[in-house]
């Protein structure tokens, strides 16, 4: 069943939620506020006074009024989210001006910069439904987890979902290679390895390579880089705030950074080949991941050894079955021609992923449903 192609439909800056309204004529203060908005991934509107057009003052998610512009904002309507911002730590009249414009907060820079970045990001990105976040883990080496992660992301993007694919396995060779984008411009994990505070979702999205209608965070080609847990936490949280779909390709080992990733998943998919040794290996992976991730499910993959099928594999692991991952002829040769996993909408892999996302869209499938509850398999 063919899906509609949305590969050229990446969200633009104009399609993102608008940023704060900044009201100031002080050049140094404006430079600081623009820098903080950029750190939060927001595109602000700058005025010298309250907007003349009707609703312009009220429509902004928040209003940052410079000390120099407070007198010009006295007649503006009262609304939440107004902040009076300046640099003079000893100004005795600041509280009077704040009352006159109905400001909720009085901020002095640079002391309040970190807090203000968080508030800007909250106002711009913190409203709305978080992304459905799916992790894919191999039950053993060579199980096809990265292929499935790519196919899920490509299929989600083709259906029009806002999609981000995150490579959580530093030893996997780079998931951008599977997408044919190893030479694409954009940031990789080494650029985010030192991230400790909040990462702006919009800024993150626009900094990553755009491939097949989705954004991809992969590893570089240099020496192995260790991503600290706080960096993994910040990047994944920023990705989820954008909404849509986030797919994470995870390693089989569970270290502190992987724990951070597992904690933010809505559901995990454990890819298990249909053989006894693979099931035995997958049991150890499931045990480790299950200590953090409540909702872990099985994707079985043939061919199966005698007496085994997808239901046996799921029952042996004691986990719900998502379905039997189909084999797709010519998959690797198609990659050599620039077609990523799931790139052929009529292929068996794309049909499997399409059915998965349709199932995920069903009410209650991932929202508060216990992992051990009955859950229809993808056919």
Secondary structure, 3 states (H helix, E strand, C coil): CCCCCCCCCCCCHHHCCCCCEEECCCHHHHHHHHHHHHHCCCCCEEECCCCCCCCHHHHCCCEEEEHHHHHHHCCCCCCCCEEEEECCCCCCCHHHHHHHHCCCEEEECCCCHHHHHHHHHHHHHCCCCCCEEEEEEECCCCCCHHHHHHHHHHHHHHCCCCEEEEECCCCCCCHHHHCCCCCCCCECHHHCCCCCCCCCHHHHHHHEEEECCEEEECCCCCCCCCCCHHHHHHHHHHHHHCCCEEEEEECCCCCHHHHHHHHCCCEEEEEEECCHHHHHHHHHHHHHHHCCCCCEEEEEECCCCCCCCHHHHHHHHCCEEEEEECCCCCHHHHHHCCCCCCCCCCCHHHHHHHHHHHHHCCCCCCCCCCCCCCCCCEC
